[in-house]
Amino acid sequence: MAQHVRAIKGRIGNIENIAQITRAMNAIAMTKVTRMKRRLAEVRPYLEELDGYIAQLIGRIPPDVEPHPLMAPNGSEALGVMVLNSDRGLCGRYKGDINRKGEELLQEGTEAELLAGGEKARSYFSRRGVEPLLSYSHTYDPPSAETARRMAGDLIDLYLGGRVGRIVLVYMRFVSDLKQTLVVEDFLPVTTESVLNDVLVEPSVIEMLDVSLRLSLQGRLYAALLETKTSEDAIRRQAMKNATDNAEDLLKGLTRAYNKARQQAITREIADIIGGAEALRTT
């Protein structure tokens, strides 16, 4: 009986340690989510305005001018799948959902190239014998505009070089703390509706369009990184909260079992003492 009591006490101590860790991770993730939501709120209006500006630029291009290379097909049939995943675990369904969608897209096309974002994407596909054309492990945690600029530049070079004819982004879009949506978003070639207007552009529409399209792609990738990292932290926060709640439920059950076992042990010891005293009295 004493050994059973000690075993329960040991389990209680282990679960208390786990609950302390998950509670701390929950608090950290909550802080990160708040910070990332603030950054998202700043980026989304910028992209909306930039898209509107590009639409006006396209509306000013003369009909006899060739489409910009980033907006025109390049002749390649290959699909580039940019999977934006996590570098760390303990984030519930997050990494599995993104990897499975990326794998599904890679299997659909006869020609497809993996562009792996995050260590969890690289390692997942590596175990399945798929080596990425580009890999970004431990690169965008936390996301930065400079990182997005470099990654967007790599994707632009792949497209202009004809290595892939289409690039899609696979990531988790943040809707709210309790809702995140898996999305597949076309990245290249750029598809934007034109808006007819009489805006004057200097030095030239073509030059401004080239600069604006590259800025737009950098901004879109930056926004995707922010969306997916915000979603990751939100899902991790929820996972750690659930783990903490489960640990507390286990602690309640174990504490009741521990108290019951102790009570039984004490009762048995008292019965033994009474029995011994009674035996001494009657001899």
C-alpha positions in Angstrom: 0.0 0.0 0.0 2.8 2.5 0.9 4.4 1.8 -2.5 1.1 2.5 -4.3 0.8 5.8 -2.4 4.4 6.8 -3.4 3.7 6.0 -7.0 0.6 8.2 -7.1 2.5 11.0 -5.4 5.2 10.7 -8.0 2.7 10.9 -10.9 1.2 14.0 -9.3 4.6 15.7 -9.1 5.3 14.9 -12.8 1.9 16.2 -14.0 2.3 19.4 -11.9 5.7 20.0 -13.7 4.0 19.4 -17.1 1.1 21.7 -16.2 3.6 24.4 -15.2 5.4 24.2 -18.5 2.2 24.2 -20.6 0.8 27.1 -18.6 4.0 29.1 -19.4 3.9 28.2 -23.1 0.2 29.2 -23.2 1.1 32.7 -21.8 4.0 33.1 -24.2 1.9 32.1 -27.2 -0.8 34.5 -26.1 1.7 37.4 -26.0 3.0 36.5 -29.5 -0.5 36.3 -30.9 -1.3 39.8 -29.6 1.9 41.2 -31.1 1.3 39.4 -34.5 -2.3 40.6 -34.8 -1.1 44.2 -34.4 1.4 43.7 -37.3 -1.3 42.1 -39.5 -3.6 45.0 -38.9 -0.9 47.3 -40.2 0.0 45.3 -43.3 -3.5 44.4 -44.7 -4.5 48.1 -45.6 -1.1 48.6 -47.2 -1.6 45.7 -49.6 -5.1 46.8 -50.4 -3.9 50.2 -51.4 -0.9 48.8 -53.4 -3.2 46.4 -55.3 -5.5 49.4 -56.2 -2.4 51.4 -57.4 -1.2 48.5 -59.6 -4.7 48.1 -61.1 -4.5 51.8 -62.1 -1.0 51.4 -63.6 -2.2 48.4 -65.7 -5.1 50.5 -66.9 -2.7 53.1 -68.3 -0.6 50.6 -70.3 -1.2 51.0 -74.1 -2.9 48.0 -75.7 0.1 47.3 -78.1 2.6 46.9 -75.2 3.6 43.4 -74.2 2.4 42.2 -70.8 4.9 42.5 -67.9 7.0 39.2 -67.6 5.6 38.7 -64.0 2.1 38.8 -65.4 2.6 36.7 -68.5 2.9 32.9 -68.9 6.6 31.8 -69.2 6.0 28.5 -71.1 6.8 26.2 -68.2 4.3 23.6 -67.1 5.9 23.0 -63.7 4.1 24.0 -60.5 6.0 25.4 -57.6 4.4 24.7 -54.2 5.6 27.0 -51.5 4.6 25.3 -48.2 4.8 27.9 -45.3 5.0 25.7 -42.1 6.5 25.9 -38.6 10.0 25.3 -37.3 8.7 23.9 -34.0 6.1 21.5 -32.9 3.4 21.6 -30.1 1.0 23.4 -32.3 -1.8 20.9 -32.7 -3.2 20.3 -36.2 -1.3 23.2 -37.7 1.8 21.5 -39.3 -0.1 18.4 -40.3 -2.8 20.2 -42.2 -0.4 22.4 -44.1 2.0 19.5 -45.1 -0.9 17.3 -46.2 -2.3 20.0 -48.5 1.2 20.7 -49.9 1.6 16.9 -50.6 -1.8 16.8 -52.3 -0.8 19.6 -54.6 2.6 18.0 -55.4 0.9 14.7 -56.3 -1.7 16.4 -58.6 0.7 17.8 -61.1 3.0 15.8 -63.4 5.7 18.4 -62.9 5.9 19.9 -59.4 8.6 21.4 -57.3 8.6 21.7 -53.5 9.5 25.1 -52.0 9.8 24.3 -48.3 9.2 26.9 -45.6 9.9 25.9 -42.1 11.8 22.9 -40.6 8.6 20.9 -40.2 7.9 21.1 -43.9 11.5 20.2 -44.9 11.7 17.2 -42.6 8.2 16.0 -43.4 8.9 15.8 -47.2 12.5 14.7 -46.7 11.2 11.5 -44.9 9.0 10.9 -48.0 11.9 11.3 -50.4 10.9 14.7 -51.7 13.8 17.2 -51.7 12.9 20.9 -51.9 14.0 23.1 -54.7 14.3 25.9 -52.1 14.3 25.5 -48.3 13.8 28.1 -45.6 14.3 26.4 -42.2 14.5 28.7 -39.2 14.2 31.7 -41.5 11.0 33.6 -40.7 10.4 33.1 -37.0 9.5 35.9 -36.4 8.7 37.2 -39.9 10.5 40.3 -41.2 10.1 42.5 -44.3 13.8 41.8 -45.2 13.2 38.0 -45.1 10.1 38.4 -47.2 12.0 40.5 -49.7 14.7 37.8 -50.0 12.3 34.9 -50.3 10.1 36.8 -52.8 13.2 37.6 -54.9 14.1 33.9 -55.0 10.6 33.0 -56.2 10.6 35.8 -58.8 14.0 34.5 -60.1 12.6 31.0 -60.4 9.6 32.2 -62.4 11.5 34.6 -64.7 14.1 31.8 -65.3 11.4 29.5 -66.4 12.1 26.9 -63.8 8.4 26.9 -62.8 5.4 28.2 -64.7 3.2 28.8 -61.7 3.8 29.3 -57.9 1.2 28.8 -55.2 1.5 29.5 -51.5 0.1 27.0 -48.9 -0.4 28.6 -45.5 -2.8 29.1 -42.6 -4.8 32.4 -42.7 -5.6 34.0 -39.4 -9.3 34.7 -39.0 -9.6 34.9 -35.2 -8.1 33.5 -32.1 -10.3 30.4 -32.4 -10.5 30.2 -36.2 -7.7 29.7 -38.8 -8.3 28.7 -42.4 -5.9 26.7 -44.6 -5.5 28.5 -48.0 -3.9 27.9 -51.3 -3.1 31.2 -52.9 -1.8 31.9 -56.4 1.5 33.9 -56.2 2.9 33.9 -59.7 2.1 34.9 -62.4 0.4 38.0 -61.0 -3.2 38.3 -61.9 -4.7 41.8 -61.3 -7.7 43.5 -63.0 -7.0 46.7 -64.7 -8.8 50.0 -63.9 -9.2 52.5 -66.6 -8.2 56.0 -65.5 -6.4 59.2 -66.5 -3.7 59.2 -63.8 -0.4 60.7 -64.9 2.6 58.5 -64.1 6.3 59.5 -64.1 8.9 58.5 -65.1 6.9 55.8 -67.1 4.1 53.3 -66.5 6.3 50.3 -67.4 9.0 51.3 -65.0 6.6 52.0 -62.2 4.7 48.8 -62.8 7.9 46.7 -62.6 8.8 48.3 -59.2 5.2 48.1 -57.9 4.8 44.4 -58.9 7.9 43.4 -57.1 6.9 45.4 -54.0 3.4 43.8 -54.2 4.9 40.3 -54.3 7.2 41.1 -51.4 4.2 42.5 -49.4 2.0 39.5 -50.2 4.6 37.1 -49.1 5.3 39.1 -46.0 1.5 39.1 -45.2 1.4 35.3 -45.8 4.2 34.8 -43.3 2.5 37.0 -40.8 -0.8 35.2 -41.3 0.7 31.7 -40.9 2.8 32.6 -37.9 -0.1 34.3 -36.2 -2.2 31.2 -36.8 0.6 29.0 -35.5 0.8 30.9 -32.3 -3.0 31.0 -31.9 -3.2 27.2 -32.4 -0.3 26.6 -30.1 -1.9 28.8 -27.4 -5.1 26.7 -27.7 -3.2 23.4 -27.7 -1.3 24.5 -24.5 -4.5 25.6 -22.9 -6.1 22.3 -23.6 -3.0 20.5 -22.3 -3.1 22.5 -19.1 -6.8 21.8 -18.6 -6.2 18.1 -19.1 -3.3 18.1 -16.7 -5.5 19.9 -14.1 -8.3 17.3 -14.6 -5.7 14.5 -14.1 -4.4 16.2 -11.0 -7.9 16.3 -9.5 -8.4 12.6 -10.1 -5.0 11.6 -8.9 -5.3 13.8 -5.8 -8.5 12.0 -4.9 -6.9 8.7 -5.5 -3.9 9.7 -3.4 -6.1 10.9 -0.5 -8.1 7.7 -0.6 -5.0 5.5 -0.7 -3.5 7.4 2.2 -6.7 7.1 4.2 -6.8 3.4 3.6 -3.1 3.1 4.6 -3.7 5.0 7.8 -6.8 3.0 8.6 -4.9 -0.2 8.1 -2.0 1.0 10.3 -4.5 2.0 13.1 -6.2 -1.5 12.7 -2.8 -3.1 13.1 -1.9 -1.0 16.2 -5.3 -1.8 17.8 -4.9 -5.5 16.9 -1.4 -5.6 18.4 -2.5 -3.8 21.6 -5.5 -6.2 21.9 -3.1 -9.1 21.5 -0.8 -7.8 24.3 -3.7 -7.2 26.6 -5.0 -10.7 26.3 -1.7 -12.4 26.9 
